[in-house]
Each structure stands twice: as C-alpha cells, then as structure tokens.
Amino acid sequence: MPMDFPDMESLEDAAERWKFRKPNKDETEEQYRAALADFVAPKDFVESCEIRNKVGWDKFSEGQEFDMLSQKVKQP
C-alpha cells in the first residue's frame, strides 16, 4: 500500500515503526528524511523511496520512477 511522508510528523511516525532514532536537535527535515530512507532501504526499498520523495509510489513522477529503478539496478 503506498504511503505519503509529507512532513516531519509522518517521518517520526515511520521512524518509530522502524525502530529508528529520533531526530537530532540541529537536524533538518531533509537530513532526517535522508537518514531514515537510508536506514529503511535494505528492509523495504520502495518505502525508502516514498520517504525520500515524500509521496507514495503511486504518485511518483516519471523522474522519480526512473531514479527508483536506476537505484535498484545499481544494487549488487
């Protein structure tokens, strides 16, 4: 099921579900988003892309879809 991650609250909810750390005091939303997506990627690649893109896979632009597929092809 596609999920959107539009704001810090949605990221913190996802982080709690994934047992990821809370945001650091001086960390921006974009930095936290990237760190959470990196943490989630080995376990759920599609959700990690949704976290990075702020929207569910069903709302990805063509560029976002291409980036997701390119990343998957590059993985060993």
ZIKAZI-V486675 format. One line per field, one symbol per residue. ss: DSSP state (a for helix, b for strand, c for the rest). psi: psi as a letter, one per 20 degrees, with the letter a starting at -180 (. if undefined). burial: I if it has 9 or more other ideal C-beta (glycine too) atoms within 8 Angstrom, else O. A space follows every 50 residues. Layout:
BEGIN
ss=???
psi=???
burial=???
END
This chain:
BEGIN
ss=cccccccaaaaaaaaaaaccccccccccaaaaaaaaaaaaacccaaaaaa aaacccaaaccaaaaaaaaaaaaacc
psi=pqqqmirhghghgggghilrrrqqgjprghggggggghghghhngghhhh ggiiqqhijqrhghgggghgghhhq.
burial=OIOIIOOOOIIIOIIOOIOIOOIOOOOOOOOIIIIIIOOIIOOOIOIIII IIOIIIIOOIOOOIIOIIOOIOOOOO
END
